[in-house]
Amino acid sequence: MYYGEKPMQQPGQDTSYPAIIDTGSSQLSIPPDVFDKIRGEWQAALPNLDCTSDKTFCHVKDSCENVAPKLKPVGFQMSDYVFEINPEQYLYKSSHKKCYFVVHKCRLPGKNKNLFLIGDAFLKHFYSVYDFDKDTLSLGINQHSSGKVSMYKPGSRPENLVKAMTSVEGDGGLVTQEEKSEDLVQTSVSVTNATKTH
């Protein structure tokens, strides 16, 4: 997992955790040790961050419009790509003049606590193809999410992600409009066996 360009887990040093693509969840649950690292980053940017009064979600008593510019995107590395969502996509405006974070600590018991549960806050931005015969899931950026999310190879995060890649149907799969013939914007991750994510 990344916070902006900063890894919250070091491949080869920190543990890789299984990830479950959960179409029935609206949030993003992450392992406790990874959550503690990203919460530290949020607290540095938002001294008034409250992660204790609500059992599950951190929040700030401010509008999400004021909170989002102080935060960085979060990225999930699955297979050969990092899938990144902007702060506006992981913040939720409540009716109580609070801004909630939908990325939270996984609270499942026992060994299941160390899972990434990837829900709708992430999935609604990516066109997904489930191939149960080949045991793969292919992801590409939805056109309606242009500028809200991005995907790139690890270590090659573009400096300016204002122009997020937009997926379109192509002969070879999902490709970017800007680089139709050059880079295939498709990745395969396991569906029936939990995939590892960083």
N, C-alpha and C positions, 0 to 999 in steps of 0.2 A: 504494500500500500504506500502511496505517496501523498504528501501534502505539498502542493505545488511541485517543485522539482526535488524536494527533500524526501528521501525514502524513510518511511516509518519502520521498515524492516530491511535488513541488509541481506540480500541473497547470499547464501553460503555461510552466513554468520547467524542470522536469526532463523527461527523455525518458519517453514512454509506451512500454511494451514489449509485444510480442505475448504472448498467453497461450494455452496448449494445455490443454484439459481431457483429462487422461490417466487413464483408468480402469484402466490397467495398472500404475500407480505407487501406492505407499502413502504417499509423502511430498509435500512442497511445495518445489519448487526455485524460487529467485528470482534475478534478475540480480545479479551481483557487487556493483555499487555500492549497490544497495538492501540487500543482505545486510550490507554493511559498516556501514550506518547502523543497522540493527536490532540487529546484534551489539553495537554501542556501547551501545545502550539496555539490552540484557541484561547487559552487563558492569558497567554502573553499578549495577544491582540485585543482581548476583551476582558479587562480586569473584573468586570461585573458579571462574568459568566457564572451561572448557577447550575451545578450538576448534582445537587444533593436534595433539593426540595421535591423534585419529581423523581420517582423511583427509576424511570427508564431514560428520560430525555434531558439533555442539557438545554438551557434556554437563557435568554437575555431579555430584560425588561426594556425593550426598545423595538422599533420597527425593523423588519427584515431588510428594508431598503437602506437603513443606516448601518446595519450589521454586515451585509454582504461585501461592501467594498473593503472591509477590514480583514477579510478572510481570503484564503487561497483555495483553488480547486483541490479535490481529492481524486486520486487515481488508484485503480485496482489493476494489478498486473495479472492477466490470465493468459496462459499459453505464451505467444510471442508478441503480445501487444499490451500496452497500458491503456485502459479505458478511463477517461477523466471527466468528471462532472464539475461544473462551476458552482460556487457557493449558493447562488440563487436556486439551484436544483436540489440542494440538501438542507435548505432552510424551509421552515413551515410557519406561516403567519397565523397566529391563533386569534381568537376573538377577545382575548384578555390582554391585549396590547403587549404580547410577548412574542418573541421569535424563537422557535424551537428548532433544534438540530435533529434531523431524521437519521443521522449516523449515530449509533449508540453501541454500548457494550453488550455483547452477547450474554444473555442470562440463562442459557440452557444449563442443566445440571451435568456434573461429571465431565467425561471426556468431550461431550458435545459443546462445552463452553468455548472451545477453541475452533469455532467455525466462522467463516464468513457466510452470512445469509444475505444474498443479493436480491433485493425486492424491487418493487415498482418505481421507487425513486430513481433507480438506475435503469431498469428495463424499459420504461416508457420512452427512453431516448434512443434506443437501439432496435433496429430491425433484427429480429431473431428468427433463425430457421433451425428447427429441431429435427435432426435426422437420427431416428432411433435405430435404423438398420446399421448405420455406421457409428453409432454411439457418439455423435458430435453435436455441438451447438455452434452455429456460425452467427457472428454479430457484425453489423454495420450501422453507421450512424443514420438515424431517421432524418429525412429531409426537414421535418418540422422542428428538429432540434439543432439546426445549424446555428453555431455561435454559442450554444449552451453546453455542448460536450465535445470531446475530441478523442482521437485514438492515434497512437503512435508507437513505434518500436521503443523498447526500453533503452535509455541512454540517448535518445534522439528527440527529446521534447522540443518542439518549436519554441523559439523565444517569444513569438507573438501568436497567441492562439485566438485572436479576434476572429480570424477566418477559420472556423472549424470545418473539418471535412464533412461533406454531405454525401451520403451514399445514394447510388442509382443502380438500377439493374444493368448488368453488362453480360457479355458472353461468358466471361470467366468467373462470375460471382458479383460481389458487391465491390464497386470501385468508386474512387472519388471523382467528382466532376472536374476538379482541377488537374488530376493526374490519371485520367481514364485508362490509358494504356501502360502507364509506368508502374504504379504500385497497386497491388491487389489489397484491398482493405477488407480482408476477411480473416477470421481466426477460428480455429476449432478448439473447443474445450469439451471435456467429457460431460455427458448428461447423466448417465446412469451411475457412473463411478464418480465420486466427488473429485473435482479438480483442485489442484493446489493453486493458491494465490499468494501474492506478496503485497 
